[in-house]
Amino acid sequence: MGKLLKKGIISLLSVLALVLCTLPVKAENRTIRILFTSGLLAQLDPILEVNENGETIQTGGFAGLAGTIASQKNDATLVLDAGDFSYGTSASVLIPDGTVLSLLKQMGYDAVMPGEKDFSYDHDSLVSMWNAPVEKPYAVLDNVSLEGTDIFLPSLLLECGGVQVGIFGVMSDSLSGDGISVQDPLESASASVKALQAAGAQYIIAMCHDAAREDTSRLCDILADKIEGIDLIINGHQDEMTSSPSRQKDTWIVNGDSQGRNLGVLDIDVDARTISSCQYVRIDPSLADESVLTAVNDARQQAKAKLRALGQDPDQTAGVSDHVYTDPNNEQSDTRDFIMDALSDAWNHQTALPGRYAVSLAGADELVMPLPNGQITAMNLLDTGLAGNDAGSLSQPLYGAYVKGSDLRKICEIDYHEGQRNALSQLAMGRMKYTVLDQRLAMNQVVDVYVRETDKYWAKVSDDAYYPLVYTARVKQILDSAGTESRGILQVTLYGDAKAATSASDTPLKASDGTEMNALWAEMAYLESFPRGENAVHTLSGQYQSTIQKVTAVKMNVHNYFVHTSRFGWMVYLGIVGAVVLLIIIVRIFAWIYNRLHPLQAGDD
């Protein structure tokens, strides 16, 4: 009996064990890691900045970024960049075609999306860069095509840790240029998602490059709201790290950092559709990948050789600074003030009408890197921005014209009104600032404009006076575009040689010896105006310790509301008054008709 019971128990346990073994076991959720950047701006070398403790540190650089990428990779990792990687510093105009793309491949990037700054070159240079016979990451960009190359993939499917990851890229439709065609980003995104789903994508990543400012509807937000099926959006151009990913509906959104200072690291639970970890890893130059460092040094030597061939000594000290300068992408920046003052000062190197403080304008997106602390060379000045956009142009040409005070007001309206909608319309200003009142009508929000007439004196602009202006070709594009889009309300006229300039090339700025000036020439000449310090070097000691505030909001009152109201503003006000008067007349007519049809009878109350 005992033996039978024992055998029965053993048999029962065996059956239970067999049943348990055949039960399905829940598999662990699949995870992948995404490493991401944006806004590298061809910043090959580390940059100096002041940390939260007030210490001057080095950060960034391609070699340090490569080492950081290697340290953060695991067996299920993709490395992506959301645009603006190739244009900005001296490297973008001095090193051979395709060098930056080749470096990105060497650093471990799987795919990149071009941003609007990557289209800053002229058409031939763009085609040469993308068609260069070098190993490069995949380029994904669905809604933009470039005549002369078919390298841009509308979408891409990559295997990562056993997961089929779909990737596509779209950018805002504000991009334009020779040989460039731009399609609607929402329609393109919808088509890409459907194509990737049909191809078997298990997780879909959109790289989105958007020039809209934070206070307007961003393309990434619109994509998340309108397009189903996108799991993650890596947002480029904003260049402001997100402390934590934001979520709209079923889509996560993150921003890249600028100039390769930080590497974004995302750990994603694919099955749960959640982000288990998001962090930004500071780029430490001491982690430099030796092979990438060698390639960067080779590129730098090639850049220096080209600069020498163009008549500039890349290692000659042009000046010395005494503090760490701030990023010119900031609206208030000492680097921006220096660059724009240099452009303004170029006016006085002409033979005609020198000795005046000129206003200067550049596209805010043309300024890239801060001035260094210490020695300043021609290479450093090129790194700050305004680099050329073709093989024969080292630095952006400068143009000079006269503009009426009333049109300076329109220029400020363009910067404020259009710049809020599209960051590509924002302007960097030299020796000019303005005040605004948001309660005023759109395109009529500028209250007063001031120009600097001496080192310490700012004067209000007179509408009928003419003011000298130094500007870049990008500025003419911004002004003309704003004039067209506003149907002439913000049309600005520039005068050169007593006639209106139809293009920037109508008004080249020439030095007294006939040299056509460019931004680098102006900055070198401006440095020479500072006193010499140790070793007889021009020194910026004590200069640019404070910054100019371009825009200031003023309080609401009757004077500020109506002062300097534009013709458009008065037309709107007149229309409002007319509508009110018309409404009163209509009401009175109806009252008269009613009274005629319903006369009061005797004894009615």
C-alpha positions in Angstrom: 0.0 0.0 0.0 2.8 2.4 1.0 4.7 1.5 -2.2 1.7 2.1 -4.3 1.1 5.5 -2.7 4.7 6.4 -3.1 4.5 5.5 -6.8 1.3 7.5 -7.2 2.9 10.6 -5.7 5.9 10.2 -7.9 3.8 9.8 -11.0 1.7 12.9 -10.0 4.7 15.0 -9.5 6.1 13.9 -12.9 2.9 14.9 -14.6 2.9 18.2 -12.9 6.5 18.8 -13.8 5.7 17.9 -17.4 2.8 20.3 -17.5 4.8 23.1 -16.0 7.5 22.6 -18.5 5.1 22.9 -21.4 3.5 26.1 -20.1 4.6 29.2 -22.1 7.2 31.3 -20.4 6.9 35.1 -20.7 9.9 36.4 -22.6 11.7 39.4 -21.4 10.8 42.6 -23.2 13.2 43.6 -26.0 15.3 46.7 -25.4 17.4 48.8 -27.8 19.7 51.8 -27.2 19.6 54.9 -29.3 22.6 57.3 -29.2 21.8 60.7 -30.8 23.1 64.2 -31.6 22.2 67.2 -33.6 23.9 70.5 -34.4 27.5 69.3 -34.6 28.3 72.2 -37.0 31.6 70.6 -38.2 33.1 71.3 -34.7 36.0 69.0 -35.1 37.9 70.3 -32.0 36.9 70.6 -28.4 35.6 74.0 -27.3 36.0 76.0 -24.0 33.1 76.8 -21.8 32.4 77.7 -18.2 30.7 75.0 -16.1 28.3 75.5 -13.3 31.2 75.9 -10.8 32.7 78.7 -12.8 35.5 76.6 -14.0 36.8 76.8 -17.6 36.6 73.3 -19.2 37.0 71.7 -22.5 34.1 69.8 -24.0 33.1 68.2 -27.3 35.2 67.6 -30.4 34.7 64.7 -32.9 37.4 62.5 -31.3 36.0 62.8 -27.8 32.5 62.2 -29.2 33.7 59.1 -30.9 35.2 57.8 -27.7 32.0 58.5 -25.8 29.9 56.8 -28.4 32.1 53.7 -28.1 31.8 53.7 -24.3 28.0 53.9 -24.5 27.4 51.3 -27.2 26.0 47.8 -26.4 25.0 45.0 -28.7 21.6 46.6 -29.6 22.6 50.2 -30.4 21.9 52.7 -33.2 23.7 56.0 -33.6 21.8 58.8 -35.3 22.2 62.5 -36.0 19.3 64.9 -36.6 21.1 67.5 -38.8 23.3 70.5 -39.1 26.5 68.4 -38.9 28.6 69.6 -41.8 28.4 73.4 -42.0 29.5 76.2 -39.7 33.2 76.2 -38.8 36.3 76.8 -40.9 36.3 73.0 -41.5 33.2 73.3 -43.6 34.9 75.4 -46.3 38.5 74.3 -46.0 38.5 70.5 -45.9 37.9 68.2 -48.9 34.4 67.2 -50.0 32.9 64.4 -47.9 35.4 64.6 -45.0 32.8 65.3 -42.3 30.6 62.5 -43.6 33.6 60.2 -43.6 34.4 61.1 -40.0 30.8 60.5 -38.9 31.0 57.0 -40.4 34.3 56.4 -38.6 32.8 57.6 -35.4 30.1 55.0 -35.6 27.0 56.8 -36.9 24.5 54.6 -38.7 22.3 57.2 -40.2 22.1 61.0 -40.4 19.5 63.5 -41.5 20.7 66.7 -43.2 19.5 69.9 -41.6 19.0 73.3 -43.2 22.6 74.3 -42.5 23.9 71.3 -44.4 22.3 72.9 -47.4 24.2 76.2 -46.9 26.7 75.4 -49.7 26.1 76.3 -53.3 24.5 73.6 -55.5 27.7 72.3 -57.0 29.4 72.0 -53.6 26.4 70.2 -52.2 26.4 67.6 -54.9 30.2 67.1 -54.6 29.9 66.6 -50.8 27.1 64.0 -51.0 28.6 62.2 -54.0 32.1 62.1 -52.6 33.6 58.6 -52.9 34.0 58.0 -49.2 32.3 55.7 -46.7 29.4 57.6 -45.1 26.4 56.9 -42.9 23.0 56.4 -44.5 21.3 59.8 -45.3 17.6 59.7 -44.6 15.4 62.7 -45.8 12.0 62.0 -47.2 10.6 65.4 -48.2 13.7 67.0 -49.8 15.5 66.2 -53.0 18.7 67.6 -54.4 19.1 67.8 -58.1 22.3 65.9 -59.1 22.2 63.2 -56.4 19.8 60.5 -55.3 21.7 59.7 -52.0 18.8 60.8 -49.8 16.7 57.8 -48.7 13.0 58.4 -47.9 13.2 55.8 -45.2 15.5 53.0 -43.9 15.0 49.7 -42.1 17.9 48.6 -39.8 18.1 45.5 -37.5 19.0 46.4 -33.9 19.1 43.7 -31.3 16.7 41.5 -33.2 14.3 44.4 -33.7 13.5 45.9 -37.1 13.8 49.6 -36.6 12.4 51.9 -39.2 14.0 55.4 -39.6 13.0 58.4 -41.7 13.7 62.1 -41.7 11.6 65.2 -42.6 12.3 68.9 -42.2 10.2 72.0 -42.2 9.2 73.4 -45.7 11.0 76.7 -45.1 14.1 75.3 -46.9 14.9 76.7 -50.3 17.8 76.9 -52.7 19.1 76.1 -56.2 18.2 72.6 -57.2 16.4 71.9 -54.0 12.8 70.6 -54.0 10.8 70.4 -50.8 7.6 68.5 -50.3 5.0 68.8 -47.6 6.5 67.2 -44.4 3.3 65.8 -43.1 2.4 64.0 -46.3 5.9 62.7 -46.6 6.0 61.5 -43.0 2.7 59.7 -43.4 3.9 57.9 -46.6 7.2 56.9 -44.8 5.4 55.4 -41.8 3.1 53.4 -44.1 6.0 52.1 -46.1 8.0 51.1 -43.0 5.1 49.3 -41.5 4.6 47.4 -44.7 8.3 46.5 -44.7 8.0 45.0 -41.2 9.2 47.8 -39.0 8.7 47.0 -35.3 9.7 50.4 -34.0 9.6 53.6 -36.0 11.9 56.6 -35.4 11.5 60.0 -37.1 14.3 62.4 -37.3 12.8 65.9 -37.6 14.7 69.1 -38.3 12.6 72.1 -37.5 13.5 75.8 -37.7 10.5 76.9 -35.7 11.1 78.5 -32.3 10.0 76.9 -29.0 7.1 79.3 -28.6 5.4 78.3 -31.9 4.0 75.1 -33.1 7.0 72.8 -33.8 7.0 70.4 -36.6 7.8 67.5 -34.2 4.7 68.3 -32.1 2.5 68.4 -35.3 4.0 65.1 -36.5 3.3 63.5 -33.1 -0.3 64.8 -33.1 -1.2 64.1 -36.8 0.8 61.0 -37.8 0.0 57.7 -36.2 2.7 55.0 -35.9 5.7 57.1 -34.9 7.2 55.8 -31.7 10.1 58.3 -31.2 11.0 61.7 -32.7 14.5 63.0 -32.4 14.1 66.7 -32.9 17.0 68.7 -34.5 17.8 72.4 -34.7 16.3 73.2 -31.3 19.6 72.2 -29.7 18.2 72.4 -26.2 18.5 69.2 -24.2 15.3 67.8 -22.8 15.5 67.0 -19.1 13.1 64.2 -19.8 11.4 63.0 -22.9 8.0 64.6 -23.7 5.1 62.6 -24.9 2.3 63.5 -27.3 -0.3 60.8 -27.8 1.8 57.6 -28.4 5.0 59.4 -29.5 8.1 60.3 -27.4 10.0 63.4 -28.3 13.6 64.3 -27.5 16.0 67.1 -28.5 19.7 66.9 -29.4 22.3 69.2 -27.9 24.4 71.6 -29.9 28.0 71.6 -31.1 28.7 68.0 -29.9 28.8 69.0 -26.2 26.6 66.1 -25.1 25.5 62.7 -26.4 21.9 61.7 -25.9 21.4 58.1 -24.7 18.0 56.5 -24.8 17.2 53.0 -23.6 13.9 51.9 -25.1 11.6 49.0 -24.1 10.3 48.1 -27.6 7.4 45.9 -26.5 6.1 48.3 -23.8 6.7 51.3 -26.1 8.3 53.1 -23.2 11.6 54.9 -22.5 13.3 53.2 -19.5 16.2 55.7 -19.4 17.1 59.0 -21.0 20.3 60.8 -20.2 22.8 63.2 -21.8 26.5 62.3 -21.4 29.0 65.1 -21.4 31.7 64.7 -24.1 35.0 64.4 -22.4 38.0 65.1 -24.8 40.2 62.8 -22.7 38.1 59.9 -24.0 39.3 60.7 -27.6 39.3 57.9 -30.0 42.9 57.8 -31.4 42.0 56.8 -34.9 39.4 59.6 -35.2 41.8 62.1 -33.5 44.4 61.2 -36.2 41.8 61.8 -39.0 40.7 65.1 -37.4 44.3 66.3 -37.2 44.8 65.3 -40.9 41.7 67.3 -41.8 43.0 70.3 -39.8 46.3 70.2 -41.6 44.5 70.1 -45.0 42.4 73.1 -43.9 45.5 75.1 -42.9 47.2 74.3 -46.2 44.2 75.6 -48.1 44.1 78.7 -45.9 47.7 79.4 -46.7 47.0 79.0 -50.4 44.4 81.7 -50.0 46.9 84.1 -48.5 46.1 83.7 -44.8 48.5 82.3 -42.1 46.3 80.0 -40.1 48.6 80.1 -37.0 49.3 83.8 -36.9 47.9 85.4 -33.8 45.5 88.2 -34.9 44.5 89.1 -31.3 44.1 88.0 -27.8 41.0 87.7 -25.6 40.8 87.7 -21.9 37.7 85.6 -21.1 35.6 82.7 -22.2 33.1 84.0 -24.8 29.5 82.9 -25.1 27.8 81.0 -27.9 26.7 83.5 -30.7 23.6 81.4 -31.2 22.3 83.1 -28.0 20.4 86.3 -28.6 22.6 88.0 -26.0 26.2 87.0 -26.7 29.6 88.8 -26.5 30.8 86.8 -29.5 27.7 88.0 -31.5 28.4 91.6 -30.4 32.1 91.3 -31.5 31.2 89.9 -34.9 28.5 92.4 -35.7 30.6 95.3 -34.5 33.3 94.1 -36.9 30.8 94.1 -39.7 29.6 97.6 -38.8 33.2 98.9 -38.6 33.8 97.6 -42.2 31.8 100.6 -43.4 34.6 102.9 -42.4 37.1 101.1 -44.6 35.5 102.5 -47.8 36.6 105.5 -49.6 33.1 107.0 -49.6 31.6 108.6 -46.6 33.7 106.9 -43.8 33.5 107.8 -40.2 29.9 106.8 -39.4 28.5 104.1 -37.1 26.8 101.8 -39.5 24.2 99.2 -38.6 25.1 95.6 -39.5 22.9 92.6 -40.2 23.5 88.9 -40.6 21.3 85.9 -40.4 21.3 84.7 -36.8 21.8 81.1 -38.1 25.0 82.2 -39.9 26.8 82.6 -36.5 28.2 79.4 -35.1 31.0 79.3 -32.5 32.3 81.4 -29.6 35.6 83.3 -29.7 38.3 81.4 -27.9 39.9 82.5 -24.6 43.5 83.5 -25.4 45.0 83.6 -28.9 42.7 84.4 -31.8 43.8 83.3 -35.2 42.2 83.5 -38.7 41.0 79.9 -38.2 39.3 80.9 -34.9 37.5 83.8 -36.6 36.3 81.5 -39.4 35.0 79.1 -36.8 32.7 81.8 -35.3 30.6 81.6 -38.5 29.8 83.5 -41.8 31.9 80.8 -43.6 31.7 80.8 -47.4 29.3 78.5 -49.2 31.3 77.3 -52.2 34.8 76.2 -53.1 36.0 79.6 -54.0 34.5 81.5 -51.1 36.3 81.4 -47.8 34.0 83.8 -45.9 30.7 85.5 -46.6 30.9 88.6 -48.8 29.7 91.9 -47.3 27.5 94.4 -48.9 26.8 98.1 -48.1 23.7 100.2 -48.7 21.6 103.0 -47.2 18.2 102.3 -45.6 15.5 104.7 -44.4 14.7 104.8 -40.7 11.1 103.7 -41.4 12.6 100.6 -43.1 14.9 99.9 -40.2 11.6 99.7 -38.2 10.3 97.1 -40.8 13.6 95.2 -40.4 13.0 94.9 -36.7 9.4 93.8 -37.3 10.7 91.1 -39.6 13.2 89.9 -36.9 10.5 89.9 -34.2 7.4 88.8 -36.1 8.8 86.5 -38.8 11.5 85.3 -36.4 9.0 83.9 -34.0 7.4 81.8 -36.7 10.7 80.7 -38.3 14.1 80.8 -36.7 15.6 81.1 -40.2 14.2 84.7 -40.3 15.9 85.8 -37.1 18.6 88.5 -37.6 21.8 89.2 -35.7 22.1 93.0 -35.4 25.1 95.3 -34.8 24.7 98.7 -33.3 20.9 98.5 -33.4 18.3 97.5 -30.9 14.6 97.9 -30.5 11.6 97.8 -28.1 8.3 95.9 -28.6 4.8 95.8 -27.2 3.1 92.4 -27.8 -0.4 93.9 -27.3 0.0 95.9 -30.5 -1.1 94.4 -33.8 1.0 91.8 -35.6 3.6 93.3 -37.9 3.2 96.5 -35.9 4.7 95.5 -32.6 8.0 97.4 -32.7 7.7 100.6 -30.6 11.1 102.3 -30.9 14.3 101.6 -32.8 17.7 102.8 -31.6 21.1 103.0 -33.4 24.4 103.5 -31.7 25.9 106.8 -32.8 28.9 106.8 -30.4 30.4 104.2 -28.1 28.0 105.3 -25.3 25.1 107.0 -27.0 22.0 105.4 -28.5 19.7 107.6 -30.6 16.1 106.9 -31.6 15.7 106.3 -35.3 14.1 109.1 -37.4 11.8 107.6 -40.0 12.9 110.0 -42.8 16.6 109.8 -42.2 19.0 107.5 -44.1 21.3 105.1 -42.3 24.4 103.2 -43.5 24.0 99.4 -43.5 26.4 96.5 -43.8 24.8 93.1 -44.5 25.2 89.6 -45.9 23.5 88.0 -48.8 21.4 85.9 -46.4 19.9 89.1 -45.0 18.7 90.2 -48.5 17.0 86.8 -48.9 15.3 87.2 -45.5 14.1 90.7 -46.2 12.9 89.9 -49.7 11.0 86.8 -48.5 9.4 88.7 -45.6 8.3 91.5 -48.0 6.7 89.0 -50.3 5.0 86.9 -47.6 3.6 90.1 -46.0 2.2 91.3 -49.3 4.4 94.3 -49.3 3.6 95.4 -45.7 7.2 94.7 -44.6 8.9 95.5 -47.9 12.4 97.0 -47.3 14.3 99.1 -49.9 18.1 99.2 -49.8 19.8 102.0 -51.7 23.2 101.8 -53.3 24.6 104.4 -55.6 21.4 106.5 -55.3 19.2 103.6 -56.6 17.4 100.7 -55.1 19.3 97.5 -54.9 17.5 94.5 -56.5 20.0 92.0 -55.2 22.9 91.9 -52.7 25.4 91.8 -55.5 24.3 95.4 -56.5 26.0 96.8 -53.4 29.4 95.1 -52.7 31.3 96.6 -49.9 34.8 97.6 -51.1 37.8 98.8 -49.1 39.7 101.9 -50.1 42.2 99.8 -52.2 39.3 98.2 -54.1 39.2 94.9 -52.2 35.8 93.4 -51.9 35.3 92.9 -48.2 34.2 89.7 -46.6 33.4 88.8 -42.9 36.9 87.4 -42.2 38.5 90.6 -43.7 36.2 92.7 -41.5 37.0 90.8 -38.3 40.7 90.9 -38.9 40.6 94.6 -39.6 38.5 95.2 -36.5 40.9 93.4 -34.3 43.7 95.6 -35.5 41.8 98.6 -34.1 42.4 97.5 -30.5 45.5 98.5 -28.6 48.5 96.3 -28.5 49.3 94.5 -25.3 52.0 92.0 -24.5 54.2 90.8 -27.4 52.7 93.7 -29.4 49.5 91.7 -30.0 46.1 93.4 -30.3 44.2 92.7 -27.1 40.5 92.6 -26.3 41.3 93.1 -22.6 38.2 94.3 -20.7 36.2 94.4 -23.9 32.8 92.7 -24.4 32.3 91.9 -20.8 28.7 92.8 -21.1 26.2 92.1 -23.9 23.7 94.2 -25.8 20.0 93.2 -25.4 18.6 93.3 -28.9 14.9 93.3 -27.9 13.3 94.8 -24.9 9.6 94.7 -24.0 8.0 97.9 -22.8 5.0 98.5 -20.6 1.5 98.9 -22.0 0.2 102.5 -22.1 -1.5 104.8 -24.6 1.7 106.3 -25.9 3.5 103.0 -26.4 0.4 101.5 -28.0 0.0 104.2 -30.7 3.5 105.6 -31.2 5.1 104.9 -34.5 2.1 103.0 -35.7 2.7 101.8 -39.3 0.5 102.5 -42.2 -0.7 99.0 -42.0 -1.6 99.6 -38.3 -3.6 102.7 -39.1 -5.4 100.9 -41.9 -6.5 98.2 -39.4 -7.5 100.8 -36.8 -9.4 102.7 -39.5 -11.1 99.5 -40.5 -12.1 98.8 -37.0 -13.5 102.3 -36.5 -15.3 102.0 -39.9 -16.8 98.7 -38.9 -18.1 100.1 -35.6 -19.6 103.2 -37.3 -21.2 100.9 -39.9 -22.6 98.7 -37.2 -24.1 101.7 -35.4 -25.6 102.9 -38.7 -27.1 99.5 -39.4 -28.6 99.3 -35.9 -30.1 102.8 -36.2 -31.5 101.9 -39.6 -33.1 98.7 -38.2 -34.5 100.7 -35.3 -35.9 103.3 -37.7 -37.6 100.6 -39.8 -38.9 98.9 -36.7 -40.4 102.1 -35.4 -42.0 102.8 -38.8 -43.6 99.4 -38.8 -44.6 99.4 -35.2 -45.6 103.0 -34.3 -46.5 103.7 -30.7 -50.2 103.8 -30.1 -51.8 106.4 -27.8 -51.7 105.1 -24.2 -48.7 102.7 -24.9 -46.0 102.7 -22.4 
